Amino acid sequence: MSAGAVPGAGAGHAAERTGHRPDLGVEPAEQRSTPAERTRFGVWLWLASDSALFASLFATYLAVHGALGTGPGPRRLFDLPLTALATFVLLGSSLAMGFALDALGRGEMHPLRVWLGITAALGAVFVGLQAAEFHRYSRLGLTFARSDFASSFYTLVGFHGLHVTFGVIWLTSLLVFACRRERVDRADFWRFEAASLYWYFVDVVWVVLFSVVYLLGKAG
């Protein structure tokens, strides 16, 4: 080997001639996941774990909902017109979210902002209706520790309410993001897609909750 030779240079030239490059431990760019793909996977994983948690809360409620103790029960307490109104409000927010995504796909910023604002506002109205419902129940004697039914009911419905509250905060942050932009680049669509997945999940959980807790409770 001559004094000026660089070790391994011959192998590098040979690799160039054969078309094969040595494995440098770097993942090819086309195989790297994008922020959208990573976020979408993370949201689905989060929703899967959340589904398991909600399933356990539903199971607990169904197991103890008949244990009323000395407190009032669902047939006396539940106000179906108020809860039905809250249901329509939340379902309306899902429809508004769909219009927001449609505006996003067309690149129309003003409709996007309007529909995002409507979605967040309807979510806030739902939380307000749920707070009014809880206040009414407490005045009728249904406190958290009154019975097994009360504690399981407040835990399940309140946990869902916290999810809606978090969703409203998330949507509000997206609205601020959209208001600060003249347009939303396609690379940023994942922000809105992730929020929509979460919001639709919250709405689906409420439909199940309304059917299992309120309708069956009032009928039973």
Secondary structure by P-SEA (a helix, b strand, c coil): cccccccaaaaaaaaaaaccccccccccccccccaaaaaaaaaaaaaaaaaaaaaaaaaaaaaccccccccccccccccaaaaaaaaaaaaaaaaaaaaaaaaaaacccaaaaaaaaaaaaaaaaaaaaaaaaaaaaaaacccccccaaaaaaaaaaaaaaaaaaaaaaaaaaaaaaaaaccccccccaaaaaaaaaaaaaaaaaaaaaaaacccccccc
